[in-house]
């Protein structure tokens, strides 16, 4: 079978969406001829091929120039809203749409969002990662889609013989609005105010977090971590926290595979893929997120039950299963055997966690304390910067002893 994928832009390392595409294309390439092109910009096939090979391990699919797209295709696969037009205009016996999220939510209301919504009603057979998207596409566009499950690389994400700390690991990605950066920071401030003994690790972004804003919420910023260090982090923390406000992140599934209880948002998008015995979903406000986290640290037995349930839930969900499920759906589209007929049932079957009135009141106090602390830190920072500038303008220099004292002062100011 000849299968051609159209990706929206030249790729770089570190993209979860690109990794999923590369893994499925690689799986299909074992028994089919698979090619890839880039839709919306000029590109050098060798360059894109190198990134897909070196960063995502793709060997069985070939990146081609647009003029070299095979003329006899069984399936052409769109992978984003802005690849659909090109897929519709590429000659092929069948057309697929590989949907990884509800993209209209990523853009403000306007023509682009309207165009993105319209792609779901085109003559394309839709395949989704996760079981919420078929429900959403049916609601939005009467679209029919068939899902494959979120799975993990069990050679990386599994339980280790580690002692768990009284600690949280939390995904903080200010560059991704759907990860609800501000909501998380406010929730973590409440947690730290209520129980300072809980250590909070943040990770997941190369964007530096300003200590002025995070000093009362984050103890250790880890930034971007290699996957093996992520697995180690998931094995030494007591609770993992992630905000998924569109299609679920892969992160909760990786956490569960490591036996880590998960806190996420109690929203419709999470109810079809996250199980109620291994995750604690909170209403999307800071106090309720804090309530879910603190509740788990107050109940060791519940954390242990959730740890076992999460590990069991992910035991059969290997990356090999995910790739095989997705590849089979694409092949069925090519052979004419595809039928989007499965019914999606919710996996999260309990009420979401909602904060107590006491914790809502505490949240108000925490907000006021944070605002005061931010003012004080900014004033201290500005005073120090003004002193340094004045000294530089005057051409003065510190003695080694004075320099050491000033360096210590700057260190403590930075730590807040």
N, C-alpha and C positions, 0 to 999 in steps of 0.2 A: 504494500500500500504506500502511495506517495502522500506525505503529510507535510504541510507548510505552515509554520507559525509566523505571525506578524507581531513584533514587539514595538512598544511606542517610542522608545528612545534608545540611544546608545547606553549600554549598561556600565555600571561601576560595581566595585565590590561592596558587600554588606547589605544587599537588598533582599529582604525575605520574599517579596513577590517574584523577583527574578530567580531566586533559588528554586522556588516551587516550579516555575516554568521550565527551568533547566533540568530539574530532576525528572519531570514527566516526559520532556522531549528526549532525554537520555534513555528512559525506559522504553519509549516507543521506538527509538533507534535500534534496539536490539533485533527487532523483527520487521522493520519498515525502513523506507527511505525518508529521512526527516531533514528538512531545510528550514532556515530562519532568515527573515529580513527585518529591517528597521523601517517604521512607517513615516516618521515625521521630520526627518533630518538627513542630511548627507552623512555617509559613514563609510569607513573602510572595513570590508568584511573580515580581513585578517585581524584587525584590531579588536573587533567585537568577539571574534572567535577566541582570541587569546584571553580575554577577560572571562568569558564563559567557561573556558577550559581551566584557567589557573585559579579563578575565584570560586567556581561552582562545580568543578569536576566533570564538565560535560565533554564527552568524547564522541558520542554516536550521532550527533546532529551537526550539520554544516551550515555556516552562515554564508549567504550568497548575496550578490548585488541584485538590485531589483530587476535588472534586465536578464538575470540568470535564474529567475524563479522558474521551476519546471513548468512546462506548458500543459502537462497532463497530471492534474492533481486529483486525488481522491477526497482529501479534506484540506481546507484552509482554516486556520484557527486565529481568530481575533483574541487579543489578550487585554485590551483596555478600550474605553469608550472611543478614544481617538484613533483606534486601529480598525474600527468596524467598517467605515466607508471603504477603506482599501480592501478589506476582506470581501466585501460585497462586490467589488469590481475586479476581483481576481478570479479567473476561470477555474472552477472546481466542481466536482460532482456533488459535494456536500460542504456545508459551512458550519463551523462551531464557534462558540463564544465561551472562552475560559474566564470565568468571573471570580475574582478573589475578594471583592468588597463592593459595597454600594457606592459607586464613585460620585454620583450627584451630590452626596453629602460633603464632598471635599472642596466644593466651590460655592461661591455666593450665588444667590438667585440671579439669573441672567441667561443669556443665550447659550453659553457653554453648558450650564446645568440642564437646560431644556434639551439640548442635543444629547447629553449623556443619558437622560431618562428615555429618550426616544430609541436609543440603541437596543433597549430590552424588548422592544416590540418589532424588531426586524426579523427577517427570515433566517434565523440562526438557531442552532441547537445549543442550548446553554448547559454548561457543566460548572458546578460551583464547588469551592472548598468550604465545607461546613454545611450544616442543615438549616440554618436560619435563612440564608440567601434565597433558596427556592420559595420560601414563604413570602419573603419581602418582594421578590420579583413577580410573584403571582398577585400580590396586593397592588403593586404599583403599575404593572403593565399587562396583567393577565398572561405573564410569561411563564413558560414551562421549563423547568430546569431539573437536573439530576445531580445529587451531591456525591462527593467523596469525603472521607473523614479526615479530621486533623490527626496526624500521627507524629511520631518523633523518631529520631535516630537513637535507638536504644543502646548502641555502642558508646554513645556519649552521655545521654540522659538516663541515668539509672541510679539506684540507691548505692551509697558508699557507706563504709563502716566509720561514720563520723559522729562526733558528739555535737548535738545541736545547741547553738547559743540562744540566749534570750534576745533574739534579734529579728529584724524585718529586712528583707531585700525588696526594693521597690523600683519599678521601671519609671524613670523620669525622663521624658523626651519633650522638652519645650518646643522643639521644631515641628512636632506633630500634634496639632490641636486635638485630634481624636483620642489622644492619651491623657487629656484632662490634667495637665501639669499643675494648674493653680488649685484645682480641687484637691489633688493629692497633697500638695504642700500644706494647705490649710488643715487637712485631716491629720497629717503627721505632726503638726504643731500641737494639736489637741492630744495626740498620743503621748508626745514627749512631756507635755505639761502634766498630764494625768499620771504617767508612769515613766520617770526619767531613766529607770533602769533598763528600758528596752533600747537596744542599739539599732540604729537605722542606717542601712547601706543603700545608697542610690546607684543606679547603673543604667546603661542603655543609650547613652548619647555622647557624642563628641563635643557638644556645645557646653562650655564651662558654665556652671551655676554660680551666681553671685552670692558670696558669703553673707552679704547684707540681708538677702532675702531668705537664705536657707540655714543660717546659723542655729535657729531654734527649731529646725525640723530635721536636719540631716547631720549625722555624726561622721560618716565616711562617704566621700564621693569616689566611686570606682570608675566612672566613665564607661567607655566601650571595652568589653572583655572578650577574649577568645572563648569559644564554646566550652572548652574543657574547664576553664575557670568559672564559667557560668554554672556548670553542673556541680562544681565543688561548692560554690556559693549556695546553691539550692539545697545542698546536703548539710550545710552547717547552720542555716537559719531556721527559725521556728515558724515563720509565716512569710508567704510571698504575696506581694501586692501588685496588681496591674489594673489599669483602667482601659477597658475595651468599650468604646462608645459606638463603634460600627461593627463590622464582622469581627468575631473574637480574634485576639492576637494568638499567635502560636505559643506565647510565653506561658500561659496557665497550663497548657498541656505538657510542656517541658518540665514545669515545676512539679506537676502531679507525678510524672514519671520518676522523679527523684524523691517522691514521698513527701513533698512539701505542701501543706495546706494552703489554699489560695483564697484571697479576698479580691473580688472584682465587683462590677456594678450590676445591680438588679435592674436590667433593662431588657426589652424584648429580644434584642440581638444576641444576648448571651444565654437565653433560656433553652435553646434547642441543642446546644453543644456542650454545656458545662453541667456536670452531674451535681445533684444537691447533697450527696453524702461526702463529697471531696472538696467542695468549694463553698464559700460563704459569700453570697451576693448581697450587697448593701444598696439601699436607696442612694441616688446620686447627689448626696450633699455631704460636706466634710464631716459633720458630727456622726452621721450614720456610718460612713467609712471607718471613722475612728472607733465607733461602737463595735463594729465587726472585728476589727483588729484586737481591741482590748478584751473582747469577749473570748477570743481564742486563747489569749495568754492567761486568762483567768480559769481556763478549764483544760488541764493537761490531758485528761482522758479523751475529750473531744478532739483535741489536736492529733492524738495518736490514732483515733478511729478514722479521722479524715486522711491522715497520712497513708494508712493501710488501704483505704477505699480508693484514693487517687492512684496509688501504685497498681492496684488491681484493675482499675478502669483502663489504664494505659498499657497493661501487660501485653495485649495482643495488637496494640495500635503502633506497629513498627513502621518505619519509613518505607520499607519494602511493600507493606500492605497499601499505604497511601499511593505510592507510584503505580502499583498494579491496578488499583481501583480507577484512578484517573485515566491511565493509558487504555484500559478496557472500554471506558466510556467514549473516548475519542475514536477508538477503532470501531465501536458500534455505530457511531455517526457515519463513518466512512463506508460501512457495509450496509447501511440502511436498517440496522436492527435496533437503533436507539429508540427508547420510549421513556419519556419523563413521566413516570406514573407513581413513583413512591410517595407515600404520605409521611410528612414530617411530624413527629411528636416531641413535645417538650421533655427535656431531661431534668430540668430544675423544677422541682415539684413542691417547694415550700415557700413560705412568705419571705420576702426580702427583709434584711436587718434594718431596723429603723431606730434611731437614737432615742434614748430616754430624755425626758424633759430636763433632767439634771445635766446631762451631757450637752444638750443644746444651750443651756445657760452657761456652762463652762466654756463652750465654743465662743460665746460672745466675749467673755473675759479674755480668752486667749487672743482673740483678734485685736482687742485694745492693747494688750501687752505687746503683741508683735508690732503694731504700728508705732508704739512708743520706742521699742527697741530699735526699729529701723531708723527712726529719726536720730536716735543717739549714735548709732553706728555711722550713719552718713555724716553727721556733724564731726565725729572723731576722725573719719577718713578725710574729710575736707580740711580740717585743721592740720592734720599731718601733712597732706599734700601741699598746703599753703606754706607750712614751715620749711619743707624741703625745697620748694621753689624759691622762697626768700633766701635760704642759705645758699642755693646755687647762684642766685643773682648777685649776692654779696661776695661770692668767691670764697666763702669760708669752707673749712673742712673739719670734720670731727676727728678727735683723737681716736685711736683704736678702742679705748675703753668706752668713750662716749658713743662711738659707732655701734659697739656691741649692745649698749643699753638701748639705743634707738631701734636697732634691729629687733630686739626683744619686744619693745613697745609695739612696733608694727605687726609683729607676729600675733600678739595678743589681741590687737585691734582687729586683725583679719579673722581671728577665731571667734570674735564677737563676745 
